[in-house]
Amino acid sequence: MAGPAQVAIVGAGMAGASAARRLHEAGLSVAVFDKGRQPGGRMANRRDRETGLSFDHGAQVMRAHGPAFRRRLDDWKSRGLVAPFDTDGTVTAVPDMTAPVRDLLAGLDVRAGRTVTALARTEHGWRVALAEAEADRVFDAVVLTVPGPQALRLLAASGCALSGVERARYAPCWSLMLACAAEPSVPGDVLRPATGPIAALFREGVKPGRPEAPPAYTIHATPAWSKAHLEETPEAVRASLLAALGELFGGPVTPLQARAHRWRYALVEETCGAPCLYDPVQRLGYAGDGCLGPRIEAAYDSGLALAERLIADLA
Ligand SMILES: Cc1cc2nc3c(=O)[nH]c(=O)nc-3n(C[C@H](O)[C@H](O)[C@H](O)COP(=O)(O)OP(=O)(O)OC[C@H]3O[C@@H](n4cnc5c(N)ncnc54)[C@H](O)[C@@H]3O)c2cc1C
C-alpha cells in the first residue's frame, strides 16, 4: 500500500464520526459520506431561519457510563460544547445536538448530501457509488455506520454480506416539533408521562444556546405508539399527538408551528452482540448503536472499536 490507507465511512453520525477521528489520528486517510445535509445523524437539529426556533428532534441528552466517552464528554465540557442537563451527569450539547459530531469531524473530508447506493470490490480496492456520482477514488476499506436494516439493504444492493448486521433491530419514533402561540400550563420542562402515546417532552428553551421564546418543545412518542402509527401521514400524527398533549396540558394546545418527523430506526431493541463487526478479508466493517445499544455512547464506543480493528489491520 503506497501512502496512508484510504477508508470510506458511510454515515456521519456519532459512530462514523468517532471512527473517522480515531482513524485520522492514527494516520489513515478517511472520507465520510452522509446523505443528510449536515452531519449528526440521529443527533439532529432543525433550526428555523425565520423564527430562530431550534429543535433537537432526535437525541436530546447523553451520559457517560464508560471511561472513553467520559473523557470525551469532559473535553467537550471544557470547551463549552456540552453543558449539564441534570444532576446525575446527564449533559446536552451546545448550541445544538449536532455539535459533538461536528467537532469530531472538524477538518476531515466530510461529504454531506451524498447517498451511498452501492459498493463494489475491485482488484484495486472498494469503489463507492453515490446517488449523485461515483466517489473520486478507490478505498482500501469500507466502514458502514448506518442503522442495521439500511446497512443490510446497501450490502444486498452491492452483492456483499457481513455476518451479524442482520441481528440489529430498532424501534421507530415519531417526534413532534412544537412551538406554542401562548405559554402552556406544562407541569415542568421535561416530562416523561407513565401512560399514553407520549414518551417524553423536552422544552427546548431550557437548554443553553436556544431561544427561550416562543415556548418550544420536542415531543417523542413511545415506541409502541410509533410502531402502531408508523405508516400514517405526518399530518395525521401531528393531530394525534397534539390531542394527546392537550390531555397532558389540561387544555387545548395552540400551535404556532407543529411538525412531525418519523425516525424509522430510532432506538435499538436488539444488538449485533459485538462492539463492532469486521471482515479482514473483505476489509469491510460495521459500527453503530446497533452493535452495543440504544445510546449515543454506544455509537461512540462502537466507532472506536472498529477504528482499532482497522488500525491493527491497515496501519
Ligand atoms: C428520537 C430519538 C431520541 C433519542 N434520544 C437519545 C438520548 O436522549 N440519548 C441517547 O444517548 N441516545 C438517544 N437516541 C439514540 C441516539 O441518537 C443513537 O443511538 C445514536 O445517535 C446513533 O448514532 P449512529 O452513528 O450509530 O447512527 P446515526 O446517527 O443514525 O448515523 C447514521 C448516518 O448514516 C447516514 N446514512 C444512512 N444511509 C446512508 C446512505 N445510504 N448513504 C450515506 N449516508 C447514509 C444517515 O444520514 C445518518 O447520518 C435517540 C434517538 C432518536 C431517534
The ligand as an SDF file (V2000), in Angstrom:
LIG
                    3D

 53 58  0  0  0  0  0  0  0  0999 V2000
  -35.9630   10.3400   18.7170 C   0  0  0  0  0  0  0  0  0  0  0  0
  -34.6610    9.8330   19.2760 C   0  0  0  0  0  0  0  0  0  0  0  0
  -34.2960   10.1550   20.5770 C   0  0  0  0  0  0  0  0  0  0  0  0
  -33.0910    9.6750   21.1060 C   0  0  0  0  0  0  0  0  0  0  0  0
  -32.7130   10.0860   22.3550 N   0  0  0  0  0  0  0  0  0  0  0  0
  -31.4790    9.7500   22.8200 C   0  0  0  0  0  0  0  0  0  0  0  0
  -30.9760   10.3370   24.0140 C   0  0  0  0  0  0  0  0  0  0  0  0
  -31.5930   11.2400   24.6110 O   0  0  0  0  0  0  0  0  0  0  0  0
  -29.7520    9.9100   24.4660 N   0  0  0  0  0  0  0  0  0  0  0  0
  -29.0130    8.9690   23.7920 C   0  0  0  0  0  0  0  0  0  0  0  0
  -27.9030    8.6140   24.2500 O   0  0  0  0  0  0  0  0  0  0  0  0
  -29.4640    8.4340   22.6260 N   0  0  0  0  0  0  0  0  0  0  0  0
  -30.6560    8.8220   22.1240 C   0  0  0  0  0  0  0  0  0  0  0  0
  -31.0910    8.3330   20.9190 N   0  0  0  0  0  0  0  0  0  0  0  0
  -30.2530    7.3470   20.2070 C   0  0  0  0  0  0  0  0  0  0  0  0
  -29.0300    8.0190   19.5630 C   0  0  0  0  0  0  0  0  0  0  0  0
  -29.4490    9.1190   18.8180 O   0  0  0  0  0  0  0  0  0  0  0  0
  -28.3320    6.9800   18.6840 C   0  0  0  0  0  0  0  0  0  0  0  0
  -28.0050    5.8490   19.4670 O   0  0  0  0  0  0  0  0  0  0  0  0
  -27.0350    7.4980   18.0330 C   0  0  0  0  0  0  0  0  0  0  0  0
  -27.1300    8.8410   17.6660 O   0  0  0  0  0  0  0  0  0  0  0  0
  -26.7330    6.5880   16.8400 C   0  0  0  0  0  0  0  0  0  0  0  0
  -25.5810    7.0150   16.1560 O   0  0  0  0  0  0  0  0  0  0  0  0
  -25.0740    6.2000   14.8850 P   0  0  0  0  0  0  0  0  0  0  0  0
  -23.8620    6.8890   14.3830 O   0  0  0  0  0  0  0  0  0  0  0  0
  -24.9530    4.7550   15.2480 O   0  0  0  0  0  0  0  0  0  0  0  0
  -26.2450    6.2650   13.7980 O   0  0  0  0  0  0  0  0  0  0  0  0
  -26.9300    7.5150   13.0860 P   0  0  0  0  0  0  0  0  0  0  0  0
  -26.8960    8.7110   13.9690 O   0  0  0  0  0  0  0  0  0  0  0  0
  -28.2510    7.0420   12.6080 O   0  0  0  0  0  0  0  0  0  0  0  0
  -25.9760    7.8250   11.8350 O   0  0  0  0  0  0  0  0  0  0  0  0
  -26.1060    7.1380   10.6140 C   0  0  0  0  0  0  0  0  0  0  0  0
  -25.9130    8.1230    9.4770 C   0  0  0  0  0  0  0  0  0  0  0  0
  -25.8980    7.4030    8.2520 O   0  0  0  0  0  0  0  0  0  0  0  0
  -26.4860    8.2120    7.2530 C   0  0  0  0  0  0  0  0  0  0  0  0
  -26.9060    7.3360    6.1560 N   0  0  0  0  0  0  0  0  0  0  0  0
  -27.8530    6.3670    6.1590 C   0  0  0  0  0  0  0  0  0  0  0  0
  -27.8860    5.7430    4.9570 N   0  0  0  0  0  0  0  0  0  0  0  0
  -26.9540    6.3380    4.1840 C   0  0  0  0  0  0  0  0  0  0  0  0
  -26.5100    6.1410    2.8580 C   0  0  0  0  0  0  0  0  0  0  0  0
  -27.0240    5.1950    2.0590 N   0  0  0  0  0  0  0  0  0  0  0  0
  -25.5320    6.9490    2.3610 N   0  0  0  0  0  0  0  0  0  0  0  0
  -24.9770    7.9140    3.1340 C   0  0  0  0  0  0  0  0  0  0  0  0
  -25.3520    8.1380    4.4320 N   0  0  0  0  0  0  0  0  0  0  0  0
  -26.3150    7.3510    4.9290 C   0  0  0  0  0  0  0  0  0  0  0  0
  -27.6200    8.9120    7.9610 C   0  0  0  0  0  0  0  0  0  0  0  0
  -27.9640   10.1160    7.2910 O   0  0  0  0  0  0  0  0  0  0  0  0
  -27.0110    9.1680    9.3430 C   0  0  0  0  0  0  0  0  0  0  0  0
  -26.4430   10.4600    9.4340 O   0  0  0  0  0  0  0  0  0  0  0  0
  -32.2590    8.8240   20.3390 C   0  0  0  0  0  0  0  0  0  0  0  0
  -32.6250    8.5250   19.0230 C   0  0  0  0  0  0  0  0  0  0  0  0
  -33.8000    9.0390   18.4940 C   0  0  0  0  0  0  0  0  0  0  0  0
  -34.1410    8.7670   17.0660 C   0  0  0  0  0  0  0  0  0  0  0  0
  1  2  1  0
  2  3  1  0
  2 52  2  0
  3  4  2  0
  4  5  1  0
  4 50  1  0
  5  6  2  0
  6  7  1  0
  6 13  1  0
  7  8  2  0
  7  9  1  0
  9 10  1  0
 10 11  2  0
 10 12  1  0
 12 13  2  0
 13 14  1  0
 14 15  1  0
 14 50  1  0
 15 16  1  0
 16 17  1  0
 16 18  1  0
 18 19  1  0
 18 20  1  0
 20 21  1  0
 20 22  1  0
 22 23  1  0
 23 24  1  0
 24 25  2  0
 24 26  1  0
 24 27  1  0
 27 28  1  0
 28 29  2  0
 28 30  1  0
 28 31  1  0
 31 32  1  0
 32 33  1  0
 33 34  1  0
 33 48  1  0
 34 35  1  0
 35 36  1  0
 35 46  1  0
 36 37  1  0
 36 45  1  0
 37 38  2  0
 38 39  1  0
 39 40  1  0
 39 45  2  0
 40 41  1  0
 40 42  2  0
 42 43  1  0
 43 44  2  0
 44 45  1  0
 46 47  1  0
 46 48  1  0
 48 49  1  0
 50 51  2  0
 51 52  1  0
 52 53  1  0
M  END
$$$$
